[in-house]
Every structure is written in structure tokens, then in C-alpha cells.
Amino acid sequence: MDTHVLIIGGGIAGLSLAWRLAAAVPVVLVEAEQSLAYHTSSRSARQMQPSYGPAPIQELTHRSIARVEQISASLPSPILMPRPMMTLGTVAQVQALVDTHTSLTALDHAQTMRRSPDLRPAGFEAAALDETAREVDVPALLDFYRREAVAAGAVVLTGHPVSAAEATGAGFSVTAGGQMITARIVVNAAGAWADDVAEIVGARRRGLTPYRRSVAIVATAAPVDPAGPMVEPADESFYYRPDAGHLLISPCESVRAEPGDAQVVEAEIAELIHRIEAVTALGITGVVRAWTGLRTQPADGLPVVGFDAEVPNFFWLAGQGGYGIQTSAALATLAAQLVTGNLPEQDEPLAAALSPQRAGLN
Ligand SMILES: Cc1cc2nc3c(=O)[nH]c(=O)nc-3n(C[C@H](O)[C@H](O)[C@H](O)COP(=O)(O)OP(=O)(O)OC[C@H]3O[C@@H](n4cnc5c(N)ncnc54)[C@H](O)[C@@H]3O)c2cc1C
């Protein structure tokens, strides 16, 4: 099989790039697992939060929300819904947040209780509210990216792990699931395995490190307001939000891990439930299900996106950490513009901030 662009990895990074590229050039995407988005992309909290992350992430998130609003409007049922983000803290903590993020509004204690009546009044002084935050139907977004890519001619192959690659004069010859694929450009969208894939292709690792994080869905004694906000303390030590009649909770752990099928540590969920019970009076009655995924990022916490200067025609789209859902549409657009050599001049600083050649990457 021969193609112009071979994308390695069928998570949200690879699928979104296939969506943006397939109309312009022939694309083949290979995924190691038997199903797409088996790893981190199906294990997120499904949030898009404009005030979350460093400046380049906030910019990409604003752009992505605007784009996913358009996508949502084109589908039979919406895939984006309001899910305000409420950060609890002292008056000083809230003021500091509001001073640095234009999308946040300060709420005093009484306003916070009115906005989220199931809070225990003693647990906080005030809150910062981001009404622009969104919850996204990730399976529907992934399906949109896949469908559009395939409709434009992309070939998507599951059960095709890339095990070897050789540079040829005109690109690469890649072995994936026993099949030989030749490609002019190879894209590394391999999530937690991105540094391993770089080694296969003969590129230098960039210090992309997976950190595990868990989420649980729990039942509650009192009914959960479906329009309630996502709630977290100012130190970001946990969060919870309504989820289809239940509560979605996370201990926000960030524990270094190896690439793999990350598993839940049940004791951590039990301990988290105690912490959340101290904040809300909803009354958690049991765990419905729980999962763990890997958030992969380099030392400076920014994605690694762009051509590798040392290995011609090898392109990175990795290191999205905890932001891969909320940046996917804009990051895929930027990556597609870099791959096809059509980056608008005004986005050159943004691309430089994400470059695999930037200072500070291993
Ligand atoms: C608990 C949790 C909550 C999160 N919440 C949010 C959130 O609310 N909002 C947000 O924006 N982000 C969130 N994230 C982060 C987000 O999920 C990730 O940034 C994103 O899913 C990463 O996507 P990816 O495509 O890079 O990785 P993946 O989804 O892991 O995809 C990479 C794929 O590459 C494949 N692969 C690897 N090696 C090979 C090979 N050799 N050959 C072929 N295929 C290969 C893998 O099998 C995998 O399917 C969360 C993450 C976790 C764990």
C-alpha cells in the first residue's frame, strides 16, 4: 500500500488530523488496537475548559470550541453542552483566578450556594465561575472525525501496530501488522507510545512521559442537578460534575506510568469519595464504574507538533497531556497546515511554541 501521509495512532489526535488532511492528500491511518480510541481518548472527563492550561492551550481551546460548535450544529443532535466550571477557594484565591482569566466571574459565598445548592457551606469562602466551559460527547466527536476522513478518502486500519520503519529516499517504508506501507510523510500520533514510535522511525525521543489519571462514575442518594457545574477546589486536587444522572469524579492524580492499558487503583477512588463527601451533601452511595487513562506530556507541559528537523518527513502530533480533547479541532488544523506547508503567518509563533525543536525538550 502506498500513501502520501501515514498517521500512526487512532486516538483523537490521529483521527482529527485525518479529518483535516484527507481532502487535500491521500491518508492512511494505522491503529495498533482492534478498535479506535481504545486508550486515552475514550477515558477522558470529556470537558473543554477555556481557562485551563498555559496560554497556547487556552488559545487552541477557544478555537476548538468555536469549531466544535459548528460541527455540533451540523449534526442531528448536539455534541457540545454548557457545563460551567466552578473553582472553590478562599476570597484571595478566587480573586487571583479572576484577575488572570477573563472568562471567570467571582461569586461570593451566597451566590455560590445558589448556583450549586448541594455544596456543604463550610467547605469554601467563594468561587470563580467559567460559564464558557463545555462538556463534549467525545464518542460522537471521534465518530465525526473518522466519518469525515473516510468520506474524503482516508483509509483507516485497526489491528495494525507499527513495528518497523525505514527511511527511503522519498519517505518511509513502514511495517504495520505484517503489512508494508510506503508513505511520503509519517505522522506520530501514538499518544503514550509517541517516544517509542519515534525510536522505531529513528528519531530522538522528546521526553514524552505518560501520567495516569482516573475517573469514576458514582451513584448518589440525592438527585444530581443535570445542569449543575463541574466543581473543583483551587488546588485542583479533585473534581466532580453531573453525568447522566450520576456524578463523575476524579482524584486528579498525576502518577508517572509506563505506556500501556492503565488500570484503576480502587483504594484511591475510595479515598476520593471521602474527600468529595466533605464538599457536597449529595451522598455518594456506590461506584457505578471507573477507568484510568494516561495523560502524556513533555517536561514543559505543551504538545509536541511539527516536522522533526533531524528526520526528514517525520511529523509529531503528541504530548497533549490533559488537553487533547479540548484542543483537538484547532491542533489538527494547525498540524494539517504544517504538513501541507500552508501555515498562516499569524500562527507562526504558536507553531514555534509547540515545535519539536524548541528548547527544553529532552
Ligand atoms: C482521566 C482523564 C481525563 C481527561 N480529561 C480530559 C478532558 O476533560 N479534556 C481534555 O481535553 N483532555 C482530557 N484528557 C486528556 C485526553 O484524553 C488526551 O490528551 C487525548 O485523549 C490524547 O489523545 P491521543 O490521540 O494523543 O492518544 P490516544 O487516545 O492514547 O491514542 C494514541 C493511539 O496510538 C496507538 N498506538 C500506539 N503505538 C502504536 C503503534 N506502534 N502502531 C499503531 N498505533 C499505535 C494507541 O493504541 C492509541 O490508540 C483526559 C485524560 C484522562 C486520562
The ligand as an SDF file (V2000), in Angstrom:
LIG
                    3D

 53 58  0  0  0  0  0  0  0  0999 V2000
   -8.8510   10.6410   33.2900 C   0  0  0  0  0  0  0  0  0  0  0  0
   -8.5570   11.5580   32.1380 C   0  0  0  0  0  0  0  0  0  0  0  0
   -9.3520   12.6840   31.9540 C   0  0  0  0  0  0  0  0  0  0  0  0
   -9.1200   13.5390   30.8770 C   0  0  0  0  0  0  0  0  0  0  0  0
   -9.9880   14.5800   30.6660 N   0  0  0  0  0  0  0  0  0  0  0  0
   -9.7860   15.4070   29.6310 C   0  0  0  0  0  0  0  0  0  0  0  0
  -10.7060   16.4560   29.3890 C   0  0  0  0  0  0  0  0  0  0  0  0
  -11.7090   16.6280   30.0740 O   0  0  0  0  0  0  0  0  0  0  0  0
  -10.4390   17.2910   28.3290 N   0  0  0  0  0  0  0  0  0  0  0  0
   -9.3320   17.1240   27.5280 C   0  0  0  0  0  0  0  0  0  0  0  0
   -9.1260   17.9250   26.6270 O   0  0  0  0  0  0  0  0  0  0  0  0
   -8.4820   16.0950   27.7200 N   0  0  0  0  0  0  0  0  0  0  0  0
   -8.6770   15.2350   28.7600 C   0  0  0  0  0  0  0  0  0  0  0  0
   -7.8220   14.1940   28.9340 N   0  0  0  0  0  0  0  0  0  0  0  0
   -6.6640   14.0530   28.0320 C   0  0  0  0  0  0  0  0  0  0  0  0
   -7.0730   13.4700   26.6750 C   0  0  0  0  0  0  0  0  0  0  0  0
   -7.8860   12.3360   26.8730 O   0  0  0  0  0  0  0  0  0  0  0  0
   -5.7930   13.1300   25.8890 C   0  0  0  0  0  0  0  0  0  0  0  0
   -4.9970   14.2980   25.7480 O   0  0  0  0  0  0  0  0  0  0  0  0
   -6.0960   12.5990   24.4850 C   0  0  0  0  0  0  0  0  0  0  0  0
   -7.0600   11.5840   24.5200 O   0  0  0  0  0  0  0  0  0  0  0  0
   -4.8250   12.0640   23.8200 C   0  0  0  0  0  0  0  0  0  0  0  0
   -5.1830   11.5680   22.5600 O   0  0  0  0  0  0  0  0  0  0  0  0
   -4.1340   10.7990   21.6470 P   0  0  0  0  0  0  0  0  0  0  0  0
   -4.8180   10.5230   20.3750 O   0  0  0  0  0  0  0  0  0  0  0  0
   -2.8660   11.5570   21.6360 O   0  0  0  0  0  0  0  0  0  0  0  0
   -3.8060    9.4550   22.4580 O   0  0  0  0  0  0  0  0  0  0  0  0
   -4.5550    8.0290   22.4570 P   0  0  0  0  0  0  0  0  0  0  0  0
   -6.0160    8.1850   22.5500 O   0  0  0  0  0  0  0  0  0  0  0  0
   -3.9060    7.1960   23.5070 O   0  0  0  0  0  0  0  0  0  0  0  0
   -4.2330    7.4670   21.0210 O   0  0  0  0  0  0  0  0  0  0  0  0
   -2.9450    7.0120   20.6640 C   0  0  0  0  0  0  0  0  0  0  0  0
   -3.1320    5.7270   19.8790 C   0  0  0  0  0  0  0  0  0  0  0  0
   -1.9000    5.3470   19.2800 O   0  0  0  0  0  0  0  0  0  0  0  0
   -1.9250    3.9440   19.2120 C   0  0  0  0  0  0  0  0  0  0  0  0
   -0.5680    3.4320   19.0110 N   0  0  0  0  0  0  0  0  0  0  0  0
    0.4730    3.4860   19.8820 C   0  0  0  0  0  0  0  0  0  0  0  0
    1.5560    2.8900   19.3580 N   0  0  0  0  0  0  0  0  0  0  0  0
    1.2050    2.4730   18.1210 C   0  0  0  0  0  0  0  0  0  0  0  0
    1.9020    1.7650   17.0950 C   0  0  0  0  0  0  0  0  0  0  0  0
    3.1880    1.3830   17.2160 N   0  0  0  0  0  0  0  0  0  0  0  0
    1.2210    1.4680   15.9490 N   0  0  0  0  0  0  0  0  0  0  0  0
   -0.0740    1.8570   15.7900 C   0  0  0  0  0  0  0  0  0  0  0  0
   -0.7770    2.5040   16.7370 N   0  0  0  0  0  0  0  0  0  0  0  0
   -0.1340    2.8120   17.8940 C   0  0  0  0  0  0  0  0  0  0  0  0
   -2.5090    3.5210   20.5540 C   0  0  0  0  0  0  0  0  0  0  0  0
   -3.0120    2.2030   20.5160 O   0  0  0  0  0  0  0  0  0  0  0  0
   -3.5840    4.5680   20.7520 C   0  0  0  0  0  0  0  0  0  0  0  0
   -4.8630    4.1320   20.3400 O   0  0  0  0  0  0  0  0  0  0  0  0
   -8.0370   13.2920   29.9970 C   0  0  0  0  0  0  0  0  0  0  0  0
   -7.2370   12.1680   30.1840 C   0  0  0  0  0  0  0  0  0  0  0  0
   -7.5000   11.2990   31.2320 C   0  0  0  0  0  0  0  0  0  0  0  0
   -6.6530   10.0760   31.3880 C   0  0  0  0  0  0  0  0  0  0  0  0
  1  2  1  0
  2  3  1  0
  2 52  2  0
  3  4  2  0
  4  5  1  0
  4 50  1  0
  5  6  2  0
  6  7  1  0
  6 13  1  0
  7  8  2  0
  7  9  1  0
  9 10  1  0
 10 11  2  0
 10 12  1  0
 12 13  2  0
 13 14  1  0
 14 15  1  0
 14 50  1  0
 15 16  1  0
 16 17  1  0
 16 18  1  0
 18 19  1  0
 18 20  1  0
 20 21  1  0
 20 22  1  0
 22 23  1  0
 23 24  1  0
 24 25  2  0
 24 26  1  0
 24 27  1  0
 27 28  1  0
 28 29  2  0
 28 30  1  0
 28 31  1  0
 31 32  1  0
 32 33  1  0
 33 34  1  0
 33 48  1  0
 34 35  1  0
 35 36  1  0
 35 46  1  0
 36 37  1  0
 36 45  1  0
 37 38  2  0
 38 39  1  0
 39 40  1  0
 39 45  2  0
 40 41  1  0
 40 42  2  0
 42 43  1  0
 43 44  2  0
 44 45  1  0
 46 47  1  0
 46 48  1  0
 48 49  1  0
 50 51  2  0
 51 52  1  0
 52 53  1  0
M  END
$$$$
